[in-house]
Amino acid sequence: MFSMVVVGTDGSTRAGLAVREAIDVAKSQGARLHLVAAYSTSQPHWEGIQGSARVDPVDLRQVAESVLSRAAREAADEGVEADFTAREGEPAEAIIDVALECKADLIVVGSKGMSGARRFSPGSVPDKVSHRAPCSVMVVRTE
């Protein structure tokens, strides 16, 4: 039984599939959900969604928090209590750190980067999380 589920998101459609699965698991288990987004000026994805977030384009933390807030509302609409954390830095590190801090029972990540030859690459977020997580990990097929 899970009481705390952590999921990482960057606001992309693929990440949304992992968030949806995390919401479903949390709902079925009566667990809390903790959403995590890592941002960095070296990650072009965040610069690409700044306009849609309607915030100051230099404040990537605000952009990440906007993404997380939307996902938290989606969870609330399903009756799942959700918290969120935006962290500057590398995504796998942020997810693992938050999972440790909130004593997560499960981390949910998308499979981005885990298909074809890339699945053997030790640098992908799902690979790093699955090898270093302090708890169980669910990898959701997003490709």
C-alpha positions as a Python dict, from the first residue, in 0.01 Angstrom:
ca = {
    (1, 'M'): (0, 0, 0),
    (2, 'F'): (125, 344, -92),
    (3, 'S'): (67, 654, 120),
    (4, 'M'): (291, 899, -69),
    (5, 'V'): (341, 902, -446),
    (6, 'V'): (593, 1133, -616),
    (7, 'V'): (579, 1213, -986),
    (8, 'G'): (798, 1434, -1200),
    (9, 'T'): (660, 1653, -1475),
    (10, 'D'): (776, 1917, -1719),
    (11, 'G'): (429, 1998, -1847),
    (12, 'S'): (473, 1802, -2169),
    (13, 'T'): (210, 1569, -2309),
    (14, 'R'): (432, 1269, -2233),
    (15, 'A'): (487, 1377, -1875),
    (16, 'G'): (111, 1427, -1849),
    (17, 'L'): (66, 1054, -1906),
    (18, 'A'): (288, 980, -1606),
    (19, 'V'): (101, 1239, -1396),
    (20, 'R'): (-232, 1082, -1496),
    (21, 'E'): (-106, 738, -1388),
    (22, 'A'): (28, 877, -1060),
    (23, 'I'): (-310, 1039, -990),
    (24, 'D'): (-485, 709, -1060),
    (25, 'V'): (-250, 516, -830),
    (26, 'A'): (-279, 776, -552),
    (27, 'K'): (-658, 775, -582),
    (28, 'S'): (-681, 395, -570),
    (29, 'Q'): (-453, 381, -265),
    (30, 'G'): (-589, 683, -78),
    (31, 'A'): (-239, 830, -103),
    (32, 'R'): (-113, 1186, -122),
    (33, 'L'): (59, 1301, -438),
    (34, 'H'): (369, 1517, -462),
    (35, 'L'): (444, 1669, -802),
    (36, 'V'): (801, 1772, -888),
    (37, 'A'): (939, 1990, -1166),
    (38, 'A'): (1306, 2066, -1213),
    (39, 'Y'): (1398, 2370, -1419),
    (40, 'S'): (1720, 2511, -1552),
    (41, 'T'): (1826, 2771, -1802),
    (42, 'S'): (2013, 2489, -1977),
    (43, 'Q'): (1684, 2303, -2041),
    (44, 'P'): (1530, 2452, -2357),
    (45, 'H'): (1193, 2292, -2281),
    (46, 'W'): (1119, 2549, -2009),
    (47, 'E'): (1199, 2840, -2236),
    (48, 'G'): (954, 2694, -2489),
    (49, 'I'): (660, 2697, -2248),
    (50, 'Q'): (724, 3036, -2089),
    (51, 'G'): (474, 3211, -2315),
    (52, 'S'): (194, 2970, -2232),
    (53, 'A'): (251, 3014, -1858),
    (54, 'R'): (196, 3392, -1880),
    (55, 'V'): (474, 3480, -1638),
    (56, 'D'): (794, 3683, -1653),
    (57, 'P'): (1008, 3498, -1909),
    (58, 'V'): (1318, 3515, -1692),
    (59, 'D'): (1152, 3350, -1392),
    (60, 'L'): (1170, 2980, -1476),
    (61, 'R'): (1068, 2889, -1121),
    (62, 'Q'): (736, 3061, -1178),
    (63, 'V'): (695, 2875, -1506),
    (64, 'A'): (760, 2542, -1333),
    (65, 'E'): (519, 2633, -1052),
    (66, 'S'): (251, 2717, -1309),
    (67, 'V'): (293, 2372, -1467),
    (68, 'L'): (277, 2210, -1124),
    (69, 'S'): (-27, 2411, -1019),
    (70, 'R'): (-221, 2289, -1325),
    (71, 'A'): (-127, 1928, -1247),
    (72, 'A'): (-225, 1974, -880),
    (73, 'R'): (-567, 2104, -991),
    (74, 'E'): (-607, 1796, -1210),
    (75, 'A'): (-533, 1577, -906),
    (76, 'A'): (-775, 1777, -689),
    (77, 'D'): (-1046, 1731, -951),
    (78, 'E'): (-1000, 1355, -898),
    (79, 'G'): (-1014, 1389, -520),
    (80, 'V'): (-639, 1345, -468),
    (81, 'E'): (-455, 1577, -231),
    (82, 'A'): (-142, 1708, -399),
    (83, 'D'): (157, 1917, -304),
    (84, 'F'): (425, 2035, -542),
    (85, 'T'): (785, 2142, -550),
    (86, 'A'): (976, 2333, -819),
    (87, 'R'): (1353, 2289, -796),
    (88, 'E'): (1635, 2433, -995),
    (89, 'G'): (1862, 2162, -1124),
    (90, 'E'): (1864, 1822, -1284),
    (91, 'P'): (1527, 1641, -1300),
    (92, 'A'): (1632, 1300, -1165),
    (93, 'E'): (1809, 1460, -869),
    (94, 'A'): (1506, 1675, -787),
    (95, 'I'): (1269, 1378, -801),
    (96, 'I'): (1493, 1163, -581),
    (97, 'D'): (1553, 1444, -330),
    (98, 'V'): (1180, 1516, -295),
    (99, 'A'): (1104, 1145, -263),
    (100, 'L'): (1354, 1124, 24),
    (101, 'E'): (1219, 1438, 191),
    (102, 'C'): (856, 1331, 184),
    (103, 'K'): (928, 962, 251),
    (104, 'A'): (767, 848, -73),
    (105, 'D'): (653, 490, -116),
    (106, 'L'): (642, 518, -495),
    (107, 'I'): (797, 735, -766),
    (108, 'V'): (622, 751, -1103),
    (109, 'V'): (824, 856, -1409),
    (110, 'G'): (758, 851, -1780),
    (111, 'S'): (959, 628, -2011),
    (112, 'K'): (1091, 912, -2225),
    (113, 'G'): (1436, 814, -2338),
    (114, 'M'): (1385, 445, -2261),
    (115, 'S'): (1297, 314, -2606),
    (116, 'G'): (1525, 172, -2871),
    (117, 'A'): (1896, 217, -2818),
    (118, 'R'): (1834, 508, -2579),
    (119, 'R'): (1693, 273, -2316),
    (120, 'F'): (2046, 152, -2251),
    (121, 'S'): (2173, 505, -2195),
    (122, 'P'): (2257, 567, -1831),
    (123, 'G'): (2180, 937, -1866),
    (124, 'S'): (1801, 934, -1897),
    (125, 'V'): (1581, 1057, -1613),
    (126, 'P'): (1390, 727, -1579),
    (127, 'D'): (1717, 533, -1577),
    (128, 'K'): (1873, 752, -1308),
    (129, 'V'): (1560, 747, -1093),
    (130, 'S'): (1508, 372, -1125),
    (131, 'H'): (1865, 300, -1020),
    (132, 'R'): (1890, 548, -732),
    (133, 'A'): (1538, 576, -592),
    (134, 'P'): (1478, 528, -219),
    (135, 'C'): (1150, 345, -293),
    (136, 'S'): (961, 157, -562),
    (137, 'V'): (951, 310, -910),
    (138, 'M'): (678, 282, -1173),
    (139, 'V'): (787, 361, -1528),
    (140, 'V'): (488, 461, -1740),
    (141, 'R'): (512, 397, -2112),
    (142, 'T'): (490, 740, -2273),
    (143, 'E'): (635, 672, -2619),
}
